[in-house]
């Protein structure tokens, strides 16, 4: 059985079960925000269309789309910096994710 520990394979169809399996991931470091960790792993592993389905499961499970990493950055903040991640950012925004307020430099 394939799962979240498998590398991203382009063109492979992912079942809902496999997409949902990412909800069960736990960070190796207890200091990491579990919701941010799960979102990041899904983003790094899934194609945009699978990630969009995952976001639906994530929100339905009551998870936090605006979870922050140790630097106060949300996944949407990170994804928004990548030109090739427009579809990922759009999926998050449509589900209610917000960008963090402009940071002070």
ZIGI-V650611 format. One record per residue. N is the residue number from 0. RES is the residue in one letter. PHI is phi as a letter, one per 20 degrees, with the letter a starting at -180 (NA if undefined). PSI is psi in whole degrees, 0 to 359 (none if undefined). BURIAL is + if it has 16 or more other ideal C-beta (glycine too) atoms within 10 Angstrom, else -. Layout:
{{N/RES/PHI/PSI/BURIAL} {N/RES/PHI/PSI/BURIAL}}
This chain:
{{0/X/NA/135/-} {1/X/e/159/-} {2/X/b/192/-} {3/X/f/345/+} {4/X/e/357/-} {5/X/e/147/-} {6/X/f/158/-} {7/X/f/131/-} {8/X/c/119/-} {9/X/f/132/-} {10/X/n/351/-} {11/X/e/133/-} {12/X/e/130/-} {13/X/d/133/+} {14/X/f/161/-} {15/X/g/323/-} {16/X/f/315/-} {17/X/f/318/+} {18/X/f/314/+} {19/X/f/333/+} {20/X/g/337/+} {21/X/f/337/+} {22/X/f/339/+} {23/X/e/357/-} {24/X/f/149/+} {25/X/c/140/-} {26/X/f/146/-} {27/X/f/334/-} {28/X/d/120/-} {29/X/f/347/-} {30/X/e/349/-} {31/X/e/143/+} {32/X/f/121/+} {33/X/f/324/-} {34/X/f/319/+} {35/X/f/319/+} {36/X/g/312/+} {37/X/f/315/+} {38/X/g/315/+} {39/X/f/315/+} {40/X/f/318/+} {41/X/f/314/+} {42/X/g/316/+} {43/X/f/341/-} {44/X/d/337/+} {45/X/d/152/+} {46/X/f/161/+} {47/X/g/319/-} {48/X/f/326/-} {49/X/f/321/+} {50/X/f/321/+} {51/X/f/317/+} {52/X/f/318/+} {53/X/g/317/+} {54/X/g/320/+} {55/X/f/316/-} {56/X/f/320/+} {57/X/f/312/+} {58/X/f/318/-} {59/X/f/333/-} {60/X/e/1/-} {61/X/m/23/-} {62/X/e/164/+} {63/X/e/107/+} {64/X/f/339/+} {65/X/d/20/+} {66/X/g/144/+} {67/X/d/152/-} {68/X/e/186/+} {69/X/f/348/-} {70/X/d/7/-} {71/X/m/18/-} {72/X/d/136/-} {73/X/e/165/+} {74/X/f/324/+} {75/X/f/321/+} {76/X/g/314/+} {77/X/f/311/+} {78/X/f/324/+} {79/X/f/344/+} {80/X/e/351/-} {81/X/d/118/-} {82/X/g/327/-} {83/X/e/1/-} {84/X/d/22/+} {85/X/g/317/-} {86/X/f/326/-} {87/X/f/314/+} {88/X/f/317/+} {89/X/f/317/-} {90/X/f/319/+} {91/X/f/316/+} {92/X/f/319/+} {93/X/f/335/-} {94/X/e/357/-} {95/X/o/5/-} {96/X/f/145/+} {97/X/c/147/-} {98/X/f/146/-} {99/X/f/150/-} {100/X/g/153/-} {101/X/g/128/-} {102/X/e/155/-} {103/X/e/139/-} {104/X/d/none/-}}
